[in-house]
Amino acid sequence: MSVIRVPGPVRVLVVEDDAVIRRAVQLFLERYGYEVAVAADGLAGLEAFRADAHDLLILDVMLPELDGVGLCRRIREESLVPILMMSARGDALDVVAGLEAGADDYVVKPVDTAVLIARIRMLLRRASFQRPEGAQKPSTRSPHSQAGADRSGAMTLDRSGAVSLHKAGAGPVDRVRAAAPHMLVFGDVTVNTTGLEVHRDGRPVPLTPTELRLLLHFAAAPGIVQDRRRLLREVWDYGWEGDTRVVDLCVLRLRKKIGADRIETVRGFGYKLVRD
């Protein structure tokens, strides 16, 4: 079933089994003008996600029926909607598991309300950044899911002129080059910087908004080492000290999609996009 997102208040789905926390988060977000739906367990959260359109999901890690990591993984099979995980303080393994499953960020419980709002705004801003003027709000449905579905809050990368431009290239690309003013080519990876589309060997690559921002940041300075903390500031919009594992795990996911050898680790410093 296609779920169409209509213009209106930003919609947030909160999946949290603790009734007190769930209600507190709901009331707090509603006070800031968000439209909030809630669910008390993972299966109910999955059903709520599929039944309606949401701009952002907040998932607790420890959920009955289906835990937050499993729920995140199921959602990522269908959608690129921004996901914020909540973890009990000290549960580092839960945080890592959530990020590896496809979450975009996390907060630690008890949640500082100012940080929660900052993270939500950051994820929403990241999900809608640099959309071409006049373009329709992009779908968050994965290219592998039902065609025509349109959930707001992230980008579905589909076929465009980037495919033909890539195929028109003669022979391997030895260095990064612009196939057009808005096209960058790194080996078999083509990046359309205005259409916000990525292809690998002529096939569309589905990237979450965070992964796309990270790739565009690397593409703006190929061969230049990017420090993890700088990436947190410039890609994740962190104005405070953040956990660099977020960067490491996002790079790991990006490598799986565009090629493990495309992003090089510079030990002790950070990462760089390989030119050749």
N, C-alpha and C positions, 0 to 999 in steps of 0.2 A: 504493500500500500504506500502510495506517495503522500508525504506529509509536507504541505506547503507552508512556509513561514510568511505570515502577513506582517506589514509594518505595525509597530506598536512598541510597548515597553519591552525592555530586555528581559528575556525569560531564562530563569535559572532553575535547574532541577537539583535538589539536595537529597542525597541518599545517605541516611544516618540512622542507626538503630537506637541510639540513646534519645529518648523522647524529649528530655530537657534541652539537650544540645540542638536537636533538630528544630524545636520550636523557637529557641533563642536565635539561631541563625536565620530562620525564616522571618521572624519579626524584624530583625536587624536589617536584612536585605530589603524587605518591604518598606522600611522607613527611608531607605535611599532610593526608592522608586522602582525597584526591580519587581517583576512578577515571578513569584516563587511557587514551584510545585515540590512536593516532598514524597519520599518513600522510606519505609522502615527496614527493608531488607534488599538484598541484591536482585532477587528475581522480580520483586515489585518495582525496583528501580529500572530494570531492563524493560519491563512492560510499559512503564510510564514514559521511558525514552522513546519507545517505538510508537506509542499512541499519540504523541504530540511533538511539536517542534520546540527546540530549546537552543538558546544561544551559548550556554555554558553549563557544564555539569560539575557538581561538587560531590565527590565520593569519599566516604569513610573507608579506611582500609579493612577494618574488622567488621564485617557484616554477616548476618545469618543467611542461610540458604545458598547464597553465592557471594563470596567475599569481594572486596573492592577491586582487588587485582584481577580476578576472574571477570568481573563486570566490565572493567576497563578494557580488557582484552576482547570481550564480546562486542563491545561498542565500537572499538577500533576496526573490527571486521566490516562494519557497516557505515561508519561515519568518521569525519575529521573534526567534529565539534570539539572546542577547547575543553579539556578536563583538568580539574584541580583536585588533587588527592589530599585527604586529611589523615594524619597519622598521630598516634600517641607519642609523647615525647620519648626519645631514645630508641624508637623502633626503626633504626637505620635500615635494616634489611627490608622492612615493609616499604619504606620510601623508595629504595632502589628497585624493588620488584614492581612497584607501581609505575615508576618512570620507564622501566624496561617494557612494561606492558603497553606503553603509549601515552601515559599521562604527560601533560605539558608542564606542570608545576605542582608544588605541594605546600601545605602549611602544617604546622605542628600544633596539636591540641595540648593545653587549652589555647584557643585561637585568639590572638590579639585582633580586635575588630578593625583597627586602622590598617593593619597589615592585610587582613582578609579583603577589605575593600580595594586596597592598592593592587593586590594580586589579581582580583577580578577585573579591574579596569585595565590592567596591563594585558591580560589575556584577550579581552575583548578588542583592545586597540590593536594588538598583534594580529588578531584574526581578520581584521578588516583593513589592514594597512595597504596603502598604495594601490587600491583597486582602480582600474582605469576609469576615467571620467565617462559617465554615461553607461557603464557596464551594469548588468543586473547583479544583484547580490548573489554571490556564488553559493553553490550547494555544498553541504558538508557530507553528502553521501559519497562513499567510495566508488570509484569507477567499476568495482567488482560487484556493487550492489544494484538494486533495481534502478533502471534508467528513469530519468525524469524526476526523481525524488529531490527535494530541495529543502535542506535544513540550513538555517543561517548560522554564521559564526565561524566558517572556515572555507577552504577552497578546494573544489574538485578540479583536477587538472585533466582536461580532455584534449582531443586531437585538434590541431589548428595548423596554420601555415608553417609552424615550426617543424612539422614532420617533413613536408616537402623541401623546405630549406635545408634540412639536415641531409636528406637523401641526395640532394643535388650536389653536395660537396664531393670533390674528386679526391679519392685517396684518404689516408689517415691524416688527422690533424696533429701536427707536431707541437704547436704552441697554441695557447688560448688566443682566439681571434673573434672578432665581431662579424658574423655572417650578414648582419644588417645592424643599423644603429642600436636596435633593441635586442639583438641576438648575440649570445656568447656561446662558444663551443669549447668544451674541454674533453678531448678525446671523443668518446661516443656519447657524451652528455651535452645536450643543448638546453640553454636557459633563455627563455623569453622574458626579459626584464620588465616589459610593459604589460604583456598579457598574463604574467605571473604563471607561466607554464614551464614544465620541465619534461624533457624526453630523454630517454636513453636508448640508443640504437633504433631510433624511430618510434619507440613505444612510450606512451605517457607514463610518467612516474607520479603516483599519488603521494604528495607530501602534506604533512600537517602545517598549519600556519607557522609554527615555531621552526620546523625543519626548513621551510621555505625562506624564512627570514635569515636563518643561519647560513644557508647556501648562498643567498644573495650577498650577505656580508662577506663571506669568503670570496665570492666572485668579483667583488669590487676591488679586491687587492690580492690577486692570485700570486702565490709564491711568497707572500708576506706572512710571517708567523703571528698568530693571533693569541694573545694571552687569555687564559680562561676567565680571569676576573674582568678583563676588558669586555669579553664576550657577554658576560653576565650583565654588564652595564648597558652595552649597546644593542644587544639582541633581546635580552630578557627585560630590559628597562629597570633593572634593579638599582635603586638609589641607596641601597644598604648592603651590608655584607651578606653574600649568599653562598649557598652550598655549590661548589664547583662540580659535584657529581651530576648536577642537572645538565651541565655542558657536556660532560663525558658521555652520558647516556644518550643525549640527543645526537652527538657525533656518531655514536655507535649505530643508531637507527638510520641516520643519513647514509653512512657507509654501506649498509645493507641494500640501500635503494639505488645509489648511484655508482657503487663500486668501492670495495675496500681500499684499493690503491689510489683513489682519487683524493682522499684527505690524509695527509701525513702527520703523524705525531712527532713533535719535536720535544724530546724528553726534557722535563724540567721547565718548559716554557709554555707550550700549548699546541696549536694545530695550524696547518696551512693547506691551502688548496693547491694540488699539484698541477703545474702548467702543462706538462707533456702528456 
